[in-house]
Amino acid sequence: MKLSTRTRYGIRAVLELAITYGQGPLQLKVIAQHQDISVKYLEQIIAMLKSGGFVRSVRGARGGYILAKSPDQIKLSDILDCLEGLTSIIECVENEYYCSRVADCIARQLWAQVQKAINDVLQAVTLQDLIDKSKDKQALDFQI
């Protein structure tokens, strides 16, 4: 499974918003500078995150964007689903009609286990977990 640039940048952007959660809105140009993302591309990503209910805009001179929920309520799996859509490591795991050998394929069982492990980790990690780990300078250690 390879994540798109949109998803990688989107996660960086929401982490920027999560770190400053409760301190007021951030302007796109500030997020773009801090994360080395073009403003035009970030606008597209933020629009997707806004329609997904993860960020909201604040109007006015000191406006910008904030998280729509607290960082401990946003799971990485939710962000991934919003930006990437349905993802799987191999097509036959999600679509049993993709391959005529699916009923007898031993490897498919392995790929299904790997997919489940990835999903379990992403569903268990919130933005707050990542912030806490970065503050404590702890290495992320998730068992797959």
Buried (B, 14 or more C-beta within 10 A) or exposed (E): EEEEEBBEBBBBBBBBBBBBBEEEBBBBEBBBEBBEBEEEEBEEBBEBBBEBEBBEBEEEEEEBBBBBBEBBEBBBBBBBBBBBEEBBBBEBBEEEEEEEEEEEEEEBEEBBEBBEEBBBBBEEBBBBBBBEBEEEEEEEEEEE
